[in-house]
Amino acid sequence: MSSVMEKVDRLTRLAGRNRLELLLFRFDNRQIFGINVFKVREVLKCPPLRPIPHSHHHVRGVMHARGQTVTIIDLAAVLGHGRSEGSRDEFVIVTEYSGHVQGYLVKQVERIVNLRWNDVKPPPAGIGGANYLTAVTTIENQLVEILDVERVLAEIVGVRTEVDERFRDTGGAPAGVPRRVFIADDSAVARKQMVRVMEQLGVEYELAENGKVALEMLKTYAEQGPITERFAMLLSDIEMPEMDGYTLTKSMKSDPQLKDLFVCLHTSLSGSFNQSMSDTVGADKLVPKFDPNELAALVLSIVDPTPAAA
């Protein structure tokens, strides 16, 4: 129990200070990859895996850990780095996010590093949209690729994006409430999921790829007139390069021109301390990714507070 509390205390100290911890790993001796420690339950030596007939071709099998059956995904194969053997000298990174627990099979686990989010940058624009990167950084002069594990999960497990009929385009918003939201998320998959929900609701949207860009855009809009007349709410991820969602929220709530905008942190991260941090920085709501009906109900409760949104 003490080790668990130490981890929670450490992560809580990082949250809200625009910092993160990355677990570094490799598939070979060259490229280093990273995943946010917030998403990691534990790291284990690869146990014997039980194959699952007719499963996705990147699923290597299942294992049992702490009384739970965990699906094991061959991350090297997903990223095009060959196929892992599933041998005992490999490792399983057990993760929990977006309401799912899964294990990622990797060759080597390196170490945990502590970084500032402003040292983490979006992927280079020239690499195209067919990659699995959500950000990049440099550690000891070596490039570290931070994976968009939400995309991996969506492709392997699948994510529902259709909302129930009762939520679909309910018509005009009440007088004085703009039927428009601002979305900040570094994951292309997450942005597409949220955009799909907005389209079904008949709600307009504007997008930013991280908190720094979002804050700059919102400040510019606020100079042109009251921000609550342009947007009904902000939907922001927590994990984002350059500026995370906690820091974005704190910055907005301390800005007289932005403080009245409703802020919802929309996150794949698990853990009760996220609710505590959300409250501390002044967010109005914390919603886990990704339930399209839950997101639809929240958005409609702000832009169109009718019985259908209840």
N, C-alpha and C positions, 0 to 999 in steps of 0.2 A: 504493500500500500504506500509506503514512504516513497518508493521510486516513482510511482504513478503521480503522487502529489508534487514531487520535485519537477517532473516533466510539465505538469499543468502550470506550476508557478513560473517555470522558465518561459513557457510559451506565452503566458499572460503578460509577462514583462516585455516581451517582444511586440505583442499586439498593441497597436495604437502609437507605436514609435517608428513606424515606417521601416521595420526590420523584419527579416525572416530567417529561418534556418532551412538549409537544403541538405538532404541526404544524397551524397554523390555515389554513382555506380557506373560500371562499364559492362560492355559485352565482349570487348577484346582489350588490347593494350593501347588503343588509340583514343577514340572519342570518349569524353566524360559527359554523363547525363545527370540531371538533378530532378528531385521531386520534393515538394514542400513537406517538411517534417510534420506539419499540422495534419497531413493526410495519412501518415504512417502509423500503423498500430505496433508493428514489431518486424524484426528481420530474423529469419530462420534459415538454417541449413536446409537444403531441399530434401524433404522426406520422400519416401516412395509415393508416387502419384497413381491414383486409380483412374484409368481412362474412362471417358464418358462417350458411349456410342452416339453417333449422329450430332455431336456438338460442333460448334464453330471450329474451323480448321486451325485457329490460333490458340484454342483451349487445349492445354496439355493433359488436363485431368483435374481431379479434386484431391484435397487433403483434409484431414481433420485437425483443427487447432482450437484448444480451449473450449471443447464441446460444440464446435461449430464446423460445418462443412464449408470449405472455401474453394471457389473455382480458381484454378491457376492458369494464367494467361502467359503465353510465350512472348514477352515483350520484344525480344530480339527479332523474332519473325514478323511481328507487327510493323516494326520500323525498317525491315528489309536488311537486317544484319545477320542473316542466316538463321538456322534453327537451333534452339538450345537442346541439350541432351537430357536435361532433367536429372542429372547425376548428383551424387551427394556432395560434390565439391562446388556446386552452384548454390545460389541463394534465392529465397523467396521473400520479397518485400510485401508484407501484408498491409493493405491500405483500406481505409474506410472514407468514403465520400459519396455525395449524391445519393445517400440512402442505400448504398451497396458496400459489401465487404468482398474484396477479391485480392488474390496474390499475383504478383508479377515476378516471373522467373528471370533472373539476371546472372551474369557470370561472376562479377566481382562487386562487392560493396566496399566503398572507400572510407568515407568519414562524413561527419556532419560539419557544415560550415555556417557561420553567422554572417549575414550580409545586410546591407541597407537596400531597400527597394529601389532607391534612386540609382543604385549601381547595376540594376537589372534592366535590360533594354528590350524593346519589342524585337521580334525576329527581323532580319534584313528583308526589305520589301521585294528584293529580286528573287527570293527563293520560291515564290508562288504559293498557292493555297493547298497543295497536295502534301504538305508536311505535317508533322505532329508536334511542332514547337509552339509554345506559348510565349517564350522569352529566352534571352541569352544573357550570359554574364561572363566575366573573365576572372579566373582565380589563378594566381601565380603564373600569369602570362599564358594560361591555357583556356581555350573557349569551353564553356559549359553550356550545354543545351538543356533547357528546362522544358519538360514534356507537357503537352496538353493532354493530361490523362482523362479529362472529361470526354475528349474526342475518342480516345481509345475505348472507354467504357461504352459510349454511344454506339460505336461500330460493332463491338463484340456482343454486348447485351441488348442494345437497342433502347431507344428512349421515345416514349409517346409524346407527341407534340399537339395532338388534336384536343380541343376543349369540348366539353359537353354542349349540346345544342342550346341549353338555357343561357349560356354565357355569350353566345354569338351576337355580334353587332346589335346592340340594344337601342341604337338611335342616338340622338343628340344628347350632349351633357347638359346639366343644369346651367342656368345663366351664371356667368362669371367663372366657370370651371373649364379650363382648356382641356380638350380631349387629346392631349399630347403628353408623352412621357419622354424622359431622357434616360438612355441606357448606357452604362459604362461597364465593359467587360472585355478582358484581354483574349478570351477564348472565342475563336470564330464559330465553333459549334454552339457554344452557349448563346452567342448573339443571334444566331440563326433560330435557335429554339425560342428565344424571347420574341424575336420579330414575328415568327409564325403565330404565336399567341396574340400579339398585338393586331396582326392582320385579321384574325378571326373575330376580334372584338370590335374592329373598326376604329382602333385607336392609332393616331399618328405617333411617330417616334423619331428620335434623333440618336445617333450612335457615337460613342467614343471608345477607343481601344485601351485606355487606361485612365487612372484617376487624375494624372497631371493634365492630360488633354481635356478631360471632362471639366476640371476646375477652370481652365483657361477659357473654354467655350462658354461655360455658364456665367463667368464674370463678364465676358464680352456681351452676352445677351442682357445681363442685368444692367449694363450701362445704357441699354436702349429702352429700358422700361422695366416695371416690376416683373421679377422672374416668375411669380405665381400666375401672372397673366399669360405667360408663354408656355409653361409646363405645369402639369398637375403634380408631378412627382419625379424623383430620381430613383432608378433601379440600378444599384451598383454591386458589382462583385467585391469581395474582400481582397483576394489575391490578385494583384496587378503590378506589372513592372512600373518603375519610376515613382508611383504613388499608390499605396494600397487604399482599400475602401474605408478603413478606419480613419486614416489621415485625411482623406477626402472629406469625410463627414465632419471631422473636427474643424477643418478649414472652413467648410460651408457654414456650420453653426456659429462660428465666431465672426462671420462676415455679415454686416447689417443688411446687405443687399441679397444675400442668399439664405439667411437663417430660417426664413419662413417656408422654404420649399420642403415638402414631405420627402423624407429619405428612407428608402427601404434597402437594406443590405440583403442581397440575394446570393447565397453562398452554398457551395458544396461541402464546406467544412462541417465536421461533426464536433460535438462537445458543448457542454453547458456554459463554459467560460466565454464562448462567442456571444451568447446572449448578454452576459455581464459586460463584455467589452462594447457591444452594440449600445447598451444603455449608457455606458460611461461616456462615449463620444457623442451621444445625443441623437442617434438614429431613431426614427419613429417606429421602425419595424424590422424584424429579422426573419427572413423566409428561407427555408432550405431549398436547394435545387434537387430535382426539377420535377415538380408536379404541375402540369399545365392548368388544371382546374384550380389549384390553390393560388397560383399566380394570377389567373384570370379573375378570381373572386377578389383578390386584394386590389388589383388595378381598378376594377369596376367600383369597388367600395370608395375609391378616391375620385375617379372621373365621372362616375354615374351611380351615385348611392341610391339604388332602387332595390326592391325586394329580391330581384333576380340575382343581385350580387351578394346576397347574404349567404 
